[in-house]
Amino acid sequence: MDKGIKIVTIGGGSSYTPELIEGFIKRHQHLPVKEIWLVDIEAGKEKLEIVGAMAQRMVKTSGIDCTVHLTLDRRKALENADFVTTQLRVGLLDARILDERIPLSHGMIGQETNGAGGIFKALRTIPVILEIVEEMKELCPNAWLINFTNPAGMVTEAVLRYGKWSKVVGLCNIPVNAIFEEADLLQEKPENLFFQFAGINHLHWHTVKDSTGNDRTAELIEQMYGTSEAKSIVANIANNNLLIDQVRNLGMIPCPYHRYYYLTDAMLEEELAAFRENGTRAEKVKKIESELFTLYKDPELDYKPQQLAERGGARYSDAACEIIHGIYNDTGQLMTVSTKNNGTIADLPDDCAVEVTSLITRQGPVPLNFGHFSAKQRGLLQVMKAMEELTIEAAVTGNYGTLLQAFTMNPLIPSGHLAKLVMDELLVAHNTYLPAFH
C-alpha cells in the first residue's frame, strides 16, 4: 500500500467524525492515511459540510499529507478503498426517538439497542449495510469493513451470514471504556492488565488478571457493586446497582447493559420517570448534537471539543482507528470486537457473531478461545443469540411471523398481545425505512 491508505467513512456527517479524524492524525506515522472520504446522504448534507470542513481544518493544522473529501456519491467514494467504516443511523435521530417513545408509551423498556427499539434499529440498518457490502464487492473487493453502527453484533452477523463478506469487524466502545475505568479502580495501567471478554454485543461478561497472573475480578466486583455508590460507564444507562450476591456468584463482571436484564423492574421505573419528566434519551442527544454542530461551525475550531464526550460513545472512533492500525501493521494487539465465532464460545453456533477478546492481525481478528459458559451466563446468552438470529432473518426477508417470534423471545418485551401491538405501531412508524415489510 505504498500509495497510502484510502479510508471511506459512511455516515461521515456524524458528530463522532472529529474523534475519527483525531485518531488518524495521531497514528499517521504508522498509518499513512492519504485519503479520507466522508460520505452521507442528502438528508445529512448540511451536517456533512459542517463536520467535513472541521475535519479539513484538523488535517491542515496537523500538517499531515492527507486529503479529506466530502461526497453524497457512495460509489465514487468506495472505489479502491482500503478500509470502509460505517457509523450511519437510518432514519436519523428522529427514528431513534420513535424507537424509544413508542415502547415507553406502552410501559415497556424503550432503549436504542435493547428491547423493541434495538430490534427496529437492526431492521432499518441491516438492509442498508448489505447494500454497502454489495457495492464493496464490486468497487473495493479487498477492503475491510469496520462497523460501529449499532446494533453492532447483529450488523456484523448479517454481513457474515447474508452478505457473505468475511472481512468485517464489529466494534463497540463498552469494552474499551471498561478497560480504562477498571484499570483506574485497580490503580493499574490498562496495558498491565489482561481482560478476557466473551459473549455478544451488549451482552458480554469478562474477567481481569494482572501482569503476575493474579485474578482481580472479585476485587473489582466488590469495588463496583459492593457499595451503595453504583457506577455506570455508559451515558444512557441509569446507575442502578446490581444485586451484589448475584454478581459475586457470577464470578465475572457483566456488561453495563445487563442492568436491563438483571434489574428490569428498576430500569423500567427509572426510564418511565425520566420519559414523563424529560422525554426520551434520544431527544436529549438531539439537543447535544445541535450544540455540537454549532461548535463545529466555528471556523477557528480545528480540534475535537471536550463537549463530544457528553454525546455518549466516547472512544468509539479512536478504537476504530486502532483496529485499522492493527490490521494494516499486523500488530497482534488485544482488542474486544465482534467477529465470527468459529468455536470460540462453545455454547453458540460457529457461524454467528460473538464479541470476544481477539488478537488484531493482518488477517483480521483472531479470537482467544473461551470455551463454555456456566448455566448462569449460558441461559440468557443463548436466548439473546436466538433472538438476534430471528431479528436478522426478519430484516433480510421482511417476514412478519419471524419478527413476531423475535419480539416474543426478547426478555425486555412482555409477550402476547402487547408485544404485537408495539411491533405493529413501530412497523407503521418506520414504514419508509422498512421496504422489505411493505
C-alpha positions as CSV (number, residue, x, y, z in Angstrom):
1,M,0.0,0.0,0.0
2,D,2.8,2.5,-0.9
3,K,0.2,4.8,-2.4
4,G,-1.1,5.4,1.1
5,I,-4.3,4.3,2.7
6,K,-7.8,5.3,1.5
7,I,-10.4,5.4,4.2
8,V,-14.1,5.7,3.5
9,T,-16.5,6.7,6.3
10,I,-20.1,6.2,5.6
11,G,-22.2,8.4,7.9
12,G,-19.4,11.0,7.6
13,G,-21.7,13.8,8.8
14,S,-21.8,12.2,12.2
15,S,-20.9,14.2,15.3
16,Y,-18.3,11.4,16.1
17,T,-16.3,12.2,13.0
18,P,-13.8,14.6,14.7
19,E,-12.7,11.8,17.0
20,L,-12.1,9.6,14.0
21,I,-10.0,12.3,12.3
22,E,-8.1,12.9,15.5
23,G,-7.3,9.1,15.7
24,F,-5.9,9.0,12.2
25,I,-3.8,12.2,12.8
26,K,-2.2,10.8,15.9
27,R,-1.3,7.5,14.2
28,H,-0.1,8.9,10.9
29,Q,3.5,8.0,11.5
30,H,2.5,4.3,11.4
31,L,-0.8,4.5,9.5
32,P,-0.2,6.6,6.3
33,V,-3.8,7.6,5.5
34,K,-3.6,9.7,2.3
35,E,-7.4,10.0,1.6
36,I,-10.4,10.2,3.8
37,W,-13.7,10.2,2.1
38,L,-16.7,11.3,4.3
39,V,-19.9,10.1,2.7
40,D,-23.5,10.9,3.7
41,I,-27.0,11.1,2.2
42,E,-28.9,14.2,1.0
43,A,-30.7,14.5,4.4
44,G,-27.3,14.7,6.1
45,K,-25.7,17.1,3.6
46,E,-25.7,20.1,5.9
47,K,-24.1,18.2,8.8
48,L,-21.6,16.6,6.4
49,E,-20.5,20.1,5.1
50,I,-20.1,21.4,8.7
51,V,-18.2,18.5,10.2
52,G,-16.3,17.9,6.9
53,A,-15.0,21.5,6.9
54,M,-13.9,21.0,10.5
55,A,-12.2,17.7,9.6
56,Q,-10.3,19.5,6.8
57,R,-9.2,22.2,9.3
58,M,-8.0,19.5,11.7
59,V,-5.9,17.8,9.0
60,K,-4.5,21.1,7.7
61,T,-3.5,22.1,11.2
62,S,-1.8,18.8,11.8
63,G,0.4,19.2,8.8
64,I,0.0,15.5,7.7
65,D,-0.1,14.6,4.0
66,C,-3.8,13.7,3.7
67,T,-6.9,15.0,1.8
68,V,-10.4,15.0,3.2
69,H,-13.1,14.6,0.5
70,L,-16.9,15.2,1.1
71,T,-19.4,13.5,-1.1
72,L,-23.0,12.2,-1.3
73,D,-21.9,9.7,-4.0
74,R,-21.2,6.5,-2.1
75,R,-20.0,4.5,-5.2
76,K,-17.5,7.2,-6.1
77,A,-16.1,7.2,-2.6
78,L,-15.8,3.4,-2.3
79,E,-13.7,2.9,-5.5
80,N,-10.4,1.3,-4.5
81,A,-10.9,1.9,-0.8
82,D,-8.7,0.0,1.7
83,F,-10.9,0.4,4.8
84,V,-14.6,1.3,5.0
85,T,-16.0,2.4,8.3
86,T,-19.7,2.6,8.9
87,Q,-21.3,5.0,11.5
88,L,-24.7,5.5,10.0
89,R,-28.1,6.0,11.5
90,V,-31.0,5.1,9.2
91,G,-33.9,7.5,9.8
92,L,-31.6,9.8,11.8
93,L,-32.3,10.7,15.4
94,D,-36.0,11.1,14.7
95,A,-36.2,7.3,14.2
96,R,-34.4,6.7,17.5
97,I,-36.9,8.9,19.2
98,L,-39.7,6.7,17.9
99,D,-37.8,3.5,18.9
100,E,-37.7,4.8,22.5
101,R,-41.0,6.7,22.7
102,I,-43.4,4.0,21.4
103,P,-42.4,1.2,23.7
104,L,-42.2,3.6,26.7
105,S,-45.7,4.9,25.9
106,H,-46.9,1.3,26.4
107,G,-45.0,0.8,29.7
108,M,-42.0,-1.2,28.4
109,I,-38.3,-0.6,28.0
110,G,-37.6,2.0,25.3
111,Q,-33.9,1.9,24.5
112,E,-31.7,2.4,21.4
113,T,-30.1,-1.1,21.2
114,N,-32.1,-3.2,23.6
115,G,-35.7,-4.5,23.6
116,A,-38.1,-3.3,20.9
117,G,-36.1,-0.3,19.9
118,G,-32.9,-2.3,19.4
119,I,-34.8,-4.8,17.1
120,F,-36.2,-2.0,15.0
121,K,-32.8,-0.3,14.7
122,A,-31.5,-3.6,13.3
123,L,-34.4,-3.9,10.9
124,R,-33.7,-0.4,9.4
125,T,-29.9,-0.8,9.4
126,I,-29.2,-4.3,8.1
127,P,-30.6,-3.9,4.6
128,V,-28.5,-0.7,4.1
129,I,-25.3,-2.3,5.3
130,L,-25.9,-5.3,3.0
131,E,-26.3,-2.8,0.1
132,I,-22.9,-1.3,1.0
133,V,-21.4,-4.8,1.1
134,E,-22.6,-5.5,-2.4
135,E,-21.0,-2.2,-3.6
136,M,-17.8,-3.1,-1.9
137,K,-17.7,-6.5,-3.7
138,E,-17.7,-4.6,-6.9
139,L,-15.7,-1.4,-6.1
140,C,-13.2,-2.4,-3.4
141,P,-13.1,-6.2,-3.0
142,N,-10.0,-6.2,-0.9
143,A,-11.2,-3.6,1.7
144,W,-12.0,-4.3,5.3
145,L,-15.4,-3.2,6.7
146,I,-15.1,-1.7,10.2
147,N,-18.6,-1.3,11.6
148,F,-19.6,0.7,14.6
149,T,-23.2,1.2,13.6
150,N,-25.5,-0.2,16.3
151,P,-26.6,-2.9,17.0
152,A,-23.0,-3.8,16.1
153,G,-23.2,-7.5,16.8
154,M,-26.4,-8.1,14.7
155,V,-25.0,-5.9,11.8
156,T,-21.7,-7.9,11.9
157,E,-23.6,-11.2,11.8
158,A,-25.8,-10.1,8.9
159,V,-22.6,-9.2,6.9
160,L,-21.1,-12.6,7.7
161,R,-24.2,-14.7,7.2
162,Y,-26.2,-12.9,4.5
163,G,-23.6,-10.6,2.9
164,K,-21.1,-13.5,2.6
165,W,-18.3,-11.0,3.4
166,S,-15.7,-12.2,5.8
167,K,-13.5,-9.1,6.0
168,V,-15.7,-7.4,8.7
169,V,-15.1,-6.3,12.2
170,G,-17.8,-5.1,14.6
171,L,-16.8,-2.5,17.2
172,C,-18.4,-1.3,20.5
173,N,-16.9,1.2,23.0
174,I,-18.3,-0.6,26.1
175,P,-15.3,-3.0,26.5
176,V,-12.9,-0.1,25.7
177,N,-14.3,2.1,28.4
178,A,-14.5,-0.8,30.9
179,I,-10.7,-1.4,30.5
180,F,-9.9,2.2,31.3
181,E,-12.4,2.6,34.1
182,E,-11.5,-0.7,35.8
183,A,-7.7,-0.1,35.4
184,D,-8.3,3.2,37.3
185,L,-10.2,1.4,40.1
186,L,-7.2,-1.0,40.5
187,Q,-4.7,1.8,40.2
188,E,-3.0,0.0,37.3
189,K,-2.2,0.9,33.8
190,P,-4.5,-0.8,31.3
191,E,-1.6,-2.4,29.5
192,N,-0.6,-4.2,32.7
193,L,-3.9,-6.0,32.9
194,F,-5.4,-8.8,30.9
195,F,-9.2,-8.5,30.2
196,Q,-11.0,-11.5,28.7
197,F,-14.4,-10.6,27.3
198,A,-16.8,-13.1,26.0
199,G,-20.5,-13.0,24.9
200,I,-22.3,-11.0,22.3
201,N,-22.6,-7.2,21.7
202,H,-24.1,-5.5,24.7
203,L,-24.4,-8.9,26.5
204,H,-20.9,-10.0,27.5
205,W,-19.1,-10.8,30.7
206,H,-15.4,-10.5,31.5
207,T,-12.6,-11.4,33.9
208,V,-9.4,-9.4,34.7
209,K,-5.9,-10.6,35.6
210,D,-2.8,-8.6,36.4
211,S,0.7,-9.0,34.9
212,T,1.6,-11.6,37.6
213,G,-1.4,-13.7,36.7
214,N,-3.4,-12.9,39.8
215,D,-7.2,-12.8,39.1
216,R,-8.5,-9.3,40.1
217,T,-12.1,-10.0,39.1
218,A,-13.5,-10.5,42.6
219,E,-11.7,-7.4,43.9
220,L,-13.3,-5.3,41.1
221,I,-16.8,-6.8,41.7
222,E,-16.6,-5.5,45.3
223,Q,-15.4,-2.1,44.2
224,M,-18.0,-1.7,41.5
225,Y,-21.1,-3.4,43.1
226,G,-20.3,-4.0,46.8
227,T,-21.1,-0.5,47.9
228,S,-24.0,1.8,47.7
229,E,-22.1,4.0,45.2
230,A,-23.1,2.5,41.9
231,K,-21.2,3.4,38.8
232,S,-22.1,3.1,35.1
233,I,-19.7,3.6,32.3
234,V,-22.4,4.3,29.8
235,A,-24.0,7.7,29.5
236,N,-27.5,6.4,28.7
237,I,-27.8,3.7,31.3
238,A,-29.1,4.6,34.8
239,N,-26.8,3.9,37.8
240,N,-29.0,1.2,39.3
241,N,-26.8,-1.1,41.3
242,L,-26.8,-4.8,40.6
243,L,-27.5,-7.3,43.3
244,I,-24.1,-8.0,44.8
245,D,-24.9,-11.6,45.8
246,Q,-25.8,-12.4,42.2
247,V,-22.7,-10.8,40.7
248,R,-20.4,-12.4,43.2
249,N,-21.9,-15.7,42.2
250,L,-21.5,-15.0,38.5
251,G,-17.7,-14.7,39.1
252,M,-17.5,-12.4,36.1
253,I,-18.1,-8.7,35.6
254,P,-21.3,-8.1,33.5
255,C,-21.6,-5.5,30.7
256,P,-23.5,-2.4,31.9
257,Y,-26.4,-3.3,29.6
258,H,-27.0,-6.3,31.8
259,R,-28.9,-3.9,34.1
260,Y,-31.8,-4.2,31.7
261,Y,-31.9,-8.0,32.1
262,Y,-30.9,-8.3,35.8
263,L,-32.8,-5.3,37.1
264,T,-35.6,-4.9,34.6
265,D,-38.2,-3.5,37.1
266,A,-35.9,-0.8,38.4
267,M,-34.6,0.2,34.9
268,L,-38.2,0.4,33.6
269,E,-39.3,2.5,36.5
270,E,-36.3,4.8,36.0
271,E,-36.9,5.1,32.3
272,L,-40.6,5.8,32.6
273,A,-40.0,8.5,35.2
274,A,-37.3,10.2,33.0
275,F,-39.7,9.8,30.0
276,R,-42.5,11.6,31.8
277,E,-40.3,14.4,33.0
278,N,-37.9,15.0,30.2
279,G,-38.9,12.9,27.2
280,T,-36.6,10.3,25.6
281,R,-32.8,9.9,25.8
282,A,-32.8,10.4,22.0
283,E,-34.4,13.9,22.4
284,K,-31.6,14.8,24.8
285,V,-29.0,13.5,22.4
286,K,-30.6,15.5,19.6
287,K,-30.1,18.7,21.7
288,I,-26.5,17.8,22.5
289,E,-25.8,17.2,18.8
290,S,-27.3,20.5,17.9
291,E,-25.0,22.2,20.3
292,L,-22.0,20.3,19.0
293,F,-22.7,21.3,15.4
294,T,-23.0,24.9,16.5
295,L,-19.5,24.5,17.9
296,Y,-18.3,22.7,14.7
297,K,-19.3,25.7,12.6
298,D,-16.6,27.9,14.3
299,P,-14.0,28.5,11.6
300,E,-11.3,28.6,14.3
301,L,-12.1,25.2,15.7
302,D,-9.6,22.7,14.5
303,Y,-9.6,20.1,17.3
304,K,-12.0,17.7,18.9
305,P,-14.0,19.6,21.5
306,Q,-14.4,18.3,25.1
307,Q,-18.2,18.5,24.7
308,L,-18.2,15.5,22.4
309,A,-17.8,13.3,25.5
310,E,-21.3,14.2,26.6
311,R,-22.7,12.7,23.4
312,G,-22.0,9.1,24.6
313,G,-20.0,6.7,22.6
314,A,-16.6,8.0,23.8
315,R,-13.5,6.2,22.4
316,Y,-15.6,4.5,19.7
317,S,-13.8,6.3,16.8
318,D,-10.4,6.0,18.4
319,A,-10.9,2.3,18.8
320,A,-11.8,2.0,15.1
321,C,-8.5,3.7,14.2
322,E,-6.7,1.3,16.4
323,I,-8.3,-1.7,14.7
324,I,-7.3,-0.3,11.3
325,H,-3.8,0.2,12.6
326,G,-3.7,-3.3,13.9
327,I,-4.8,-4.9,10.6
328,Y,-2.5,-2.7,8.5
329,N,0.6,-3.2,10.6
330,D,-0.2,-6.7,11.8
331,T,0.3,-5.6,15.4
332,G,-1.3,-8.5,17.2
333,Q,-2.8,-6.1,19.8
334,L,-5.6,-7.4,22.0
335,M,-9.0,-5.8,21.4
336,T,-12.6,-6.8,22.1
337,V,-14.5,-7.0,18.8
338,S,-17.5,-8.7,17.2
339,T,-16.3,-11.4,14.8
340,K,-17.2,-14.9,13.6
341,N,-17.4,-17.4,16.5
342,N,-15.8,-20.4,14.8
343,G,-16.0,-22.4,18.1
344,T,-14.6,-19.6,20.3
345,I,-17.7,-19.8,22.5
346,A,-18.7,-23.4,22.5
347,D,-22.3,-22.6,23.6
348,L,-23.1,-20.7,20.4
349,P,-23.3,-21.5,16.7
350,D,-20.0,-21.5,14.8
351,D,-21.3,-19.1,12.1
352,C,-22.7,-16.5,14.4
353,A,-21.0,-13.2,15.5
354,V,-19.7,-13.0,19.1
355,E,-18.0,-10.2,21.0
356,V,-14.7,-11.6,22.3
357,T,-11.1,-10.6,23.1
358,S,-9.1,-11.0,20.0
359,L,-5.7,-10.5,18.5
360,I,-5.8,-8.0,15.7
361,T,-3.7,-9.2,12.8
362,R,-3.3,-8.7,9.1
363,Q,-5.8,-11.5,8.6
364,G,-8.3,-9.7,10.9
365,P,-9.3,-10.6,14.4
366,V,-8.1,-13.9,15.8
367,P,-10.4,-14.6,18.8
368,L,-9.0,-16.1,22.0
369,N,-10.7,-19.4,22.8
370,F,-13.2,-19.1,25.6
371,G,-14.9,-22.5,25.8
372,H,-18.1,-23.0,27.7
373,F,-20.1,-20.6,30.0
374,S,-21.8,-21.9,33.1
375,A,-25.6,-22.0,33.2
376,K,-25.5,-18.7,35.0
377,Q,-24.5,-16.9,31.8
378,R,-25.4,-19.5,29.2
379,G,-29.2,-19.4,29.6
380,L,-29.6,-15.7,28.9
381,L,-26.8,-15.7,26.2
382,Q,-28.5,-18.4,24.2
383,V,-31.9,-16.8,24.3
384,M,-30.5,-13.5,23.2
385,K,-28.5,-15.0,20.4
386,A,-31.6,-16.8,19.1
387,M,-33.5,-13.5,19.3
388,E,-30.7,-11.9,17.3
389,E,-30.8,-14.6,14.6
390,L,-34.5,-14.2,14.2
391,T,-34.2,-10.4,14.0
392,I,-31.5,-10.6,11.3
393,E,-33.6,-13.1,9.3
394,A,-36.6,-10.7,9.6
395,A,-34.6,-7.8,8.5
396,V,-33.5,-9.7,5.3
397,T,-36.8,-11.4,4.5
398,G,-39.4,-8.9,5.8
399,N,-41.2,-11.9,7.3
400,Y,-43.8,-10.7,9.8
401,G,-44.1,-14.0,11.7
402,T,-40.3,-14.2,12.1
403,L,-40.2,-10.7,13.5
404,L,-43.1,-11.6,15.9
405,Q,-41.0,-14.6,17.1
406,A,-38.1,-12.3,17.9
407,F,-40.4,-9.9,19.8
408,T,-41.9,-12.8,21.8
409,M,-38.5,-14.1,22.7
410,N,-36.9,-10.9,23.8
411,P,-36.9,-10.7,27.7
412,L,-37.5,-6.9,27.7
413,I,-40.7,-7.2,25.7
414,P,-43.8,-8.5,27.5
415,S,-45.1,-11.4,25.4
416,G,-48.6,-11.7,24.0
417,H,-50.9,-9.0,22.6
418,L,-48.9,-6.1,23.9
419,A,-45.8,-7.3,22.0
420,K,-47.8,-7.5,18.8
421,L,-49.3,-4.0,19.4
422,V,-46.0,-2.3,19.9
423,M,-44.4,-4.2,17.0
424,D,-47.3,-3.1,14.7
425,E,-47.0,0.5,15.8
426,L,-43.3,0.5,15.1
427,L,-43.8,-1.1,11.7
428,V,-46.1,1.7,10.8
429,A,-44.0,4.5,12.3
430,H,-40.9,3.3,10.4
431,N,-42.7,2.2,7.2
432,T,-40.4,4.5,5.0
433,Y,-37.3,2.6,6.1
434,L,-38.7,-0.9,6.0
435,P,-39.4,-1.7,2.3
436,A,-38.9,-5.5,3.0
437,F,-42.1,-5.4,5.1
438,H,-44.3,-3.5,2.6
